[in-house]
């Protein structure tokens, strides 16, 4: 049995095309994926190619920045803000955020530290707004991260599989300051003059975090190319929507991802 959701269905069809079979365990969420005498439990759209430590680092915006900075890889600084209600809280998260906000020139972004797809991400330009947005995140029992706002007309998403760039595109914002495709941003190509530097940065970031299969989001800022975040699960649902050629590219990508997962012989 295969999935109904278009993106998950595409991934499963890609697997089926190279001999993988699927059995539903939990509708729309968990599947048993099998090839010859091997099998694994596949959660949602994640093929489980990344180890748990690397996956958890990538899930945290602040941890990702710390690892990249330690490796000398340019990235947008993200600082961790522990929820004040945590039993491990030992400092005033609001005061820490205010100090960083001032360092960032009173123009910052606050977000849930482990967020995805642009949810709970806010640009703040005043202390009142900063405290309000942080209070909202903390009320949801979330930890937060704060970063300087970096202006960039385009954001680039680069998909890396086994240290090799396999797919890349740009996201152009429209009415919002964000570059999320689900929020109306449009898909474009990559300028040839940026390809080499962009692809090297993405591959270096994936390697530093220790991810075999991931997407790397990169901004072209006034300070040069900087990694914004690294995603341990590859989401391309908005990228492929209504575009047959992009679907083919994603299909081929996941064929090879399944070949890697099951160590298929050529």
C-alpha angles and dihedrals in degrees: 000000000000133000129272097213108095099231095045089045091053091051092050092046089052089052093047090052090063095043104273118139126202133211120189116239101166117014112259094350118057129034135172107233115199136186121175105311096341130088142164137186108254115207114209108304097337118110094196095239093139125075116244097249094053091044092053092048090053091048090061114069092202095047091049091054092048092053093045093047090050089054092048094247116146111247140153107266115250120184123199121241113193116214107260089226092063116111086228094058111125103160138044104267092195093055091046089051092049092053091050091044089058091047088053093056095257092291113102146142123233122192143155106282094229099036131132141194095025097294118149093006118140135180110216129193103173136049091241091053090046093054092044094052093044091049089053092052093046091048087060088057091249132139115231141213129207127205138169114265109252117197113222127157090208135035119201126214115200122185116210126195120180093345091308126110107236105169135012138173142158128245117214117200120228122183096350133064087234126088099215114138090211087059095055104276114145130233121242141162133267122264108244091227090061100042101092096046093041095050093045091050091050094048091046091050093049090049094048092052090042099240123153095190122024148119122245121206114209134185126206099220135173085266093053132257113346131179110241098185144334120227119210091197117056111230115188101149095117092040093059098039111126095348119107096192093053089047089056091051092050090045092055090046093056093044087062092042090057091046088055093046094053095033091234119193118241 
